[in-house]
């Protein structure tokens, strides 16, 4: 983290001396810098593609044999101060005011997408349905599978557990999905331990809270890249077998789920 602090101090010394690019003239503080898409968030919060995607899939496969996984998705509540506008919308199912944030992670606990704009009462499935992440999977921009819990619909690119598994394959599928998907929960745990304000709550309005959340995610990912905040065992992902799914059936999530369960589990 010392490198991050030095970088931010250097940027703001340049601003104080007047030797800065025009974009920095519009920034008021490090929070604006970190949450600004043109400077930090686009660079440090990005979904894997190309060769990086292949590496991510291999690392996920090494965990529990689940093939073709590009990321794990889930929502998390970040407590905020009761807003003055549309206050009831921000009361979540647990009874406190919050934002409901949707994030995805890779097998190294790096956060690869983040949406921090929805009120706490919003359901995970609605967040996902309206996200650019979902749209990019639908139009083929992103490849692979996401793993989600039962709050999400089963889609061609989104695998969820069987609600009532009736065969050993289905039960093994659920076990593999659970053991792999737990990484997003561990990622949230790491993020909130690193930035305790995300655990205890943000005493700010929703817009400022969203800025803070994005800034924390950027810093989390910088830490991941510099290997200074990992406290989990990360699978090395050397096994490259079984990541290709040769499925020719009906193009719906339920059919693909059955195929994966019967072929890989």
C-alpha positions in Angstrom: 0.0 0.0 0.0 3.0 2.3 0.5 3.4 2.4 -3.3 -0.2 3.4 -3.7 0.2 6.3 -1.2 3.4 7.5 -3.0 1.6 7.4 -6.3 -1.3 9.5 -5.1 1.0 12.0 -3.4 3.0 12.3 -6.6 -0.1 13.0 -8.6 -1.2 15.7 -6.2 2.2 17.3 -5.9 2.1 17.6 -9.7 -1.3 19.3 -9.4 -0.1 21.7 -6.7 2.9 22.7 -8.9 0.7 23.2 -11.9 2.5 20.5 -14.0 -0.4 18.2 -14.7 -2.5 16.9 -17.5 -5.8 18.8 -18.0 -7.9 16.0 -16.6 -6.4 16.5 -13.2 -7.7 20.0 -13.0 -11.1 18.5 -12.6 -10.2 16.4 -9.7 -10.7 17.6 -6.1 -9.1 14.8 -4.1 -7.7 11.3 -4.2 -11.3 9.8 -4.0 -12.1 11.5 -7.3 -8.9 10.2 -8.7 -9.4 6.6 -7.7 -13.1 6.4 -8.7 -12.6 8.2 -12.1 -13.1 5.8 -14.9 -10.6 7.5 -17.2 -7.8 7.3 -14.7 -8.0 4.3 -12.4 -11.2 2.3 -12.3 -11.1 1.2 -16.0 -7.4 0.2 -15.6 -7.8 -1.7 -12.4 -11.4 -3.1 -12.7 -11.6 -5.1 -15.9 -13.2 -8.4 -16.9 -10.7 -10.9 -18.3 -10.5 -11.5 -22.0 -8.0 -13.3 -24.4 -5.1 -15.0 -22.8 -5.9 -13.7 -19.4 -9.3 -15.3 -19.6 -7.7 -18.6 -20.5 -5.5 -18.4 -17.4 -8.5 -17.5 -15.2 -10.5 -20.5 -16.5 -7.6 -22.8 -15.7 -7.3 -21.5 -12.2 -11.0 -21.9 -11.5 -10.9 -25.4 -13.0 -8.1 -26.4 -10.6 -10.3 -25.6 -7.6 -13.1 -28.1 -8.0 -13.1 -29.2 -11.7 -15.8 -26.7 -12.8 -15.1 -26.0 -16.5 -15.0 -22.7 -18.4 -15.5 -20.4 -15.5 -14.7 -16.8 -16.1 -15.8 -15.4 -12.8 -18.1 -15.6 -9.7 -20.9 -13.1 -9.2 -22.7 -12.0 -6.1 -24.2 -9.0 -4.4 -23.2 -7.5 -1.0 -24.8 -4.8 1.2 -22.8 -1.7 2.1 -24.5 0.2 4.9 -25.0 3.9 4.3 -26.7 6.8 6.1 -30.4 7.1 5.5 -30.8 9.3 2.4 -33.2 12.1 2.2 -34.6 11.1 -1.2 -36.4 7.8 -1.8 -35.4 6.6 1.7 -37.5 3.5 1.8 -35.9 2.1 -1.4 -32.5 1.9 0.5 -33.8 -0.4 3.3 -32.6 -3.9 2.5 -34.1 -7.2 3.5 -32.1 -7.2 6.7 -33.7 -3.9 7.7 -30.9 -1.3 7.4 -30.1 1.3 4.8 -27.6 0.2 2.2 -26.5 0.0 -1.3 -26.6 -3.4 -2.9 -23.4 -3.8 -4.9 -22.8 -6.4 -7.6 -19.2 -7.6 -8.1 -17.4 -10.4 -9.9 -14.0 -11.9 -9.0 -11.4 -14.1 -10.6 -9.6 -17.0 -8.9 -7.0 -14.7 -7.4 -9.7 -12.6 -5.5 -9.3 -9.8 -8.0 -12.6 -7.9 -8.5 -13.3 -7.9 -12.3 -16.5 -5.8 -12.3 -18.3 -3.6 -9.9 -21.7 -2.0 -9.9 -22.3 0.3 -6.9 -25.4 2.2 -7.8 -28.5 0.2 -6.7 -30.5 0.8 -3.5 -30.5 -1.9 -0.8 -34.0 -3.1 -1.7 -33.0 -4.1 -5.2 -32.8 -7.9 -5.8 -29.6 -9.4 -7.1 -31.3 -10.8 -10.2 -32.6 -7.3 -11.2 -29.1 -5.8 -10.7 -27.6 -8.5 -12.9 -30.3 -8.3 -15.6 -29.7 -4.5 -16.0 -25.9 -4.6 -15.8 -23.5 -4.1 -18.6 -21.9 -7.3 -17.5 -25.0 -9.3 -18.4 -25.4 -7.4 -21.7 -21.8 -8.2 -22.7 -22.3 -11.9 -22.1 -25.6 -11.8 -24.0 -24.0 -10.1 -27.1 -20.9 -12.3 -27.0 -18.4 -9.7 -25.9 -17.5 -11.8 -22.8 -17.0 -15.5 -23.0 -17.2 -18.3 -20.5 -19.4 -18.9 -17.5 -20.3 -17.0 -14.4 -21.2 -18.9 -11.2 -24.0 -17.5 -9.0 -26.2 -18.6 -6.2 -29.9 -19.4 -6.3 -30.8 -15.7 -6.3 -29.9 -15.6 -10.0 -31.6 -17.2 -13.0 -29.9 -20.0 -14.8 -28.7 -18.8 -18.1 -26.5 -20.1 -20.9 -23.6 -18.1 -19.4 -24.7 -18.2 -15.7 -24.7 -21.4 -13.7 -26.6 -21.7 -10.5 -27.1 -24.7 -8.2 -29.9 -27.3 -8.5 -32.5 -26.4 -5.9 -33.4 -30.1 -5.4 -30.6 -32.3 -6.7 -31.9 -35.8 -7.3 -28.8 -37.6 -8.8 -25.2 -37.9 -7.6 -24.1 -35.9 -10.7 -26.4 -33.0 -9.7 -25.2 -33.1 -6.1 -21.6 -33.2 -7.2 -22.3 -30.3 -9.5 -23.7 -28.3 -6.6 -20.6 -29.2 -4.5 -18.2 -28.1 -7.3 -20.2 -24.9 -7.8 -20.2 -24.1 -4.1 -16.5 -24.8 -3.6 -15.7 -22.5 -6.6 -18.2 -19.8 -6.0 -17.1 -19.3 -2.4 -14.3 -17.2 -3.8 -16.6 -14.2 -4.3 -17.6 -14.4 -0.6 -13.9 -14.6 0.4 -13.2 -11.6 -1.9 -15.9 -9.6 -0.1 -14.4 -10.6 3.2 -10.9 -9.6 2.2 -12.2 -6.2 0.8 -14.2 -5.4 3.9 -11.4 -6.4 6.3 -9.0 -4.2 4.3 -11.4 -1.3 4.3 -13.4 -1.5 7.5 -15.6 1.4 6.5 -17.3 -1.0 4.0 -18.1 -3.3 6.9 -19.1 -0.8 9.5 -20.9 1.6 7.1 -20.5 4.8 5.2 -22.1 7.9 6.8 -22.5 9.6 3.4 -25.2 9.9 0.7 -25.6 7.2 -1.9 -23.6 8.9 -4.6 -20.6 9.6 -2.4 -20.9 6.0 -1.0 -20.7 4.6 -4.5 -17.5 6.7 -5.1 -15.9 5.4 -2.0 -16.8 1.8 -2.9 -15.2 2.0 -6.3 -12.1 3.7 -4.8 -11.8 0.8 -2.3 -12.2 -1.8 -5.1 -9.4 -0.1 -7.1 -7.1 -0.1 -4.1 -8.0 -3.7 -3.4 -7.0 -4.7 -6.9 -3.8 -2.7 -6.8 -3.0 -4.6 -3.6 -3.8 -7.9 -5.4 -1.4 -7.0 -8.2 1.3 -6.2 -5.7 0.6 -9.2 -3.6 0.2 -7.3 -0.4 -3.2 -8.2 0.9 -3.8 -11.9 0.1 -4.5 -14.1 3.1 -6.0 -17.0 1.3 -4.6 -20.1 -0.4 -4.7 -19.4 -4.1 -4.8 -22.4 -6.4 -2.0 -22.4 -8.9 -4.3 -23.5 -11.8 -1.6 -25.5 -13.7 -4.2 -28.2 -14.7 -5.4 -27.1 -18.2 -7.7 -30.1 -18.8 -11.5 -30.1 -19.1 -12.1 -26.4 -19.6 -13.8 -26.8 -23.0 -17.5 -27.7 -23.0 -18.6 -29.5 -26.2 -22.4 -28.9 -25.9 -24.7 -29.1 -28.9 -28.1 -29.2 -27.3 -30.8 -26.6 -26.6 -29.2 -23.3 -26.0 -30.6 -22.6 -22.5 -29.1 -22.5 -19.1 -30.9 -25.6 -17.8 -29.8 -27.8 -20.6 -26.2 -26.7 -20.3 -26.2 -27.2 -16.6 -27.4 -30.8 -17.1 -24.7 -31.3 -19.6 -22.0 -30.0 -17.3 -23.3 -32.1 -14.4 -23.4 -35.3 -16.4 -20.1 -34.8 -18.2 -17.8 -33.3 -15.5 -19.4 -34.4 -12.3 
